[in-house]
Amino acid sequence: MRLALFDLDHTLIPFDSDYAWGEFTVALGWRDANSFSQANDGFYADYKAGTLDIHRYVRFAIEAVRERGLKTAREAHERFMAEVVQPALKDAALELVRSHQAAGDTVVIVTATNEFVTRPIAQAFGVEELIAIDLATDERGEPTGEIRGTPSFREGKVARVEQWLAARGLEWAGVQRSTFYSDSMNDMPLLEKVHEPVATNPDARLQAIALERGWRILNLFE
């Protein structure tokens, strides 16, 4: 197996999908604009600083879905895809994914954003294999706000990829070649695990490390 792993936010798409979905729910009138945006900005700052409490954030991020219910939220997400995501998809990112697929690589998106937000985005890239934050659900199948299993965040991305491999009877030693594309310092554990780390649209800290270590640097959004 040859693995091509991709982060999503700011790597394949030029924005944070969870942040953008939150702002979209504000525009729908599901949230008070001032209080929600202030909290959302705070969590995003924590993410960039590497200090995000992922459990606390997911409770916050999924609150609108919990209150409105999955049926209504999914209908809203279809609008989000049409109005926000699809117009922002870049040819360079789509072509990069397709080039790995054409080469016979197994393409997997590995993201710290929850599956509700990211599954349709992965499908827009033609990617079926998605490792995202899994949401715990109640007896009706509605999200509770808690995370099920290991969150695919920081070192959790390595653990989740290992679980994904194990479910297929594989382990890292059985992967012939692995590549991981990411923009963020938060993904250092997985970047250091793969054969070929690619700093993609990197933040300043990741770019400095990539230059120091001789990693490939790729800018898709120029």
N, C-alpha and C positions, 0 to 999 in steps of 0.2 A: 504494500500500500504506500502511495505517496499522498501526503496530506497537505492541503493548502488551507490554512486557517486564517480567518479574517475577523478582526474587530469590526464593529459596525459604525458607531457614532464618531464622526470626524475622521473616519478612516475610509469607509465606502460611501458614506453620505456626509455632506458638509455642515452638519449640525448635530446636536444631541437630540435623539428621537424622543426620549422620555421628557426632557425639558420642553421640547416643541409640542408634544401631546398635552402636557400640563397647560401651556399657554393657550392651546386650542380649546381646552375645556373652559378656560376663563372666557374666551371669546364667545362660547356657547351660553355663557351665563351660569355655568355650573359652580363657579367659584367666585368669591370676592376678589376683584382684580388686585387690589393693593396688598392685602394680607397674603394671598397666594403667591404673587410674584416675589414678594420679599422673602418668603420662606423658600421658594424654588431657587432664587438666586443664591441664598445662603447654602443650600445643599450643593448646588453646582460649584460654588467656591470651595466647599469642603472636598468635593471630588477632585478638582484640579490640584488641590493642595495635598491630596493623598490621605485625608483624614475623615473621609465619609463613613458614617455609621450606616451600613447598607440596610440593616433591618429597619431602623427608624425611617430611613428614606423611602423604602418600599411601602411602608404603612401610609406615609404621606402621599406618595405618587399614585397609589391604587385607590385612594379614598373616593374619588369621583366615580370610579367604576363600581365600587361597593355600593354607593348610595343610589346610583341610577340603575344598576343591574346590568348583567352581561349583554342582554339583548339590545338594550338601548345604547350601551357603550359600543358595541360592535357596529351598529348602524352609524354612530358618530365617527368611528374609526375609518369607515369606508370613505366618508367625506374628508377626513384627515389625510388619507392616502391620496385622494384625488386632488385636493387643494394645496397640500403642503409637501408631501413626499415625492409624488411622481414628477412635479415640475423641477425638483431639485436633483434628480438623478443625473449623474454625469456620465457621458459616453466613456470617458477614460476608465471609470470604476467598473462599469458594466463590461467593457472589453477585457479588463484585467481578470475578472471572474471567469468570463467565457474562455479566455486563453488557457486557464488552468483546467477547466472542464474539457476543453478540446484535447489537451495533452493527456487526459485520462486520470488526472489527479482527483482525489476525493475532496470536495470543497465543503468546508464547515464554517459557518458564522458562529463566533464565540463572543457573546456580549454580556455586559453587566446590566443591561436593560431587560425588563421582564418580557416573557413570551407574548403576552397579550398585545403589547405595543409592537414587538419586533417580528412576529411570525409573518404578517402580511408584507413587511418590508423585505424579509429574506426571500419570499416568494416572488417579489418584484424583480429580484436579481436572478431568479431561476434556481435558487438554492433551497433544497429540501432539508438538508441537515443543519439544524439550529440548536446550539447550546446557549440557553438564556436562563434568566432567573425564573424558576418555576414557582408559581403561586399556589399556596395551600388553599383548599376550597372546603366549603361546608357541605352538609348532606344534600343541598340543592344544586351543588356544583358552582356556587358563587364564591368569588375570592374572599378570604377572610382578612387580608392585609398582611398575613405572615408569609414567610418563605418556606417552601417545601424542599427539604434536602440541602445540599451545599450550594450557597450562592456562587454564581460564576463571576466572581469579583476578585481581583488581585490574585493571590495564590489559589483561590478557589477555581480559577479558570484551568489551572493545571490539573487539579483534582477532578474537575468535571470532564476534561478531555480524557483523562485516564479511565474514568467510569464509562465514557462513551466507547473507548477502545475495548475495555473489558467485556462490555455487552456484546461485542463482535468477536470475542475470543482472541483479542490482540492485546499487546502491550507496546510501550514505546520502542522496545528493542526490535519489534517486528515491523516498525515503520521504516521503509527504505529511505524516504526523504520527507522532511517536514519544513514548511515555511509558515511564518506567522507575520501578518501585516497589522500594525497598530500605530496609533498616533500618541499614545499616552504612557507616561511613567507608571501608571497604575498597572500596566501590563508587563512590567519587567519580569515577573516570575515565569510567564509563558514565553516571552521573548528569549529569555536565557535557556529555556528548555529545548527549543526547536533547533534543527540543523541550520536554518537560515532565517534569522530575524530581519524584518524589513521595517525600518522606521518610516511610516507612511503619514504624510502631512504632519510631521512630528511637532509636539510642543517643544519649547526651548530646552527644557531639561533633557528630554529624550534625544533631541538632535545633538546636544553636546556629547551624550554618551555614545550615540551612533558614530559620530565623527572620531571619538577617542578609540572606539573598538573596531572601527573599519566596517561597520554594518552598512548595508545598502540603505540609501535614503531615497524615498519616492514621494513626489508631490503630484497628486492627482487633480488638484483643484486650481491649478495656476491658469 
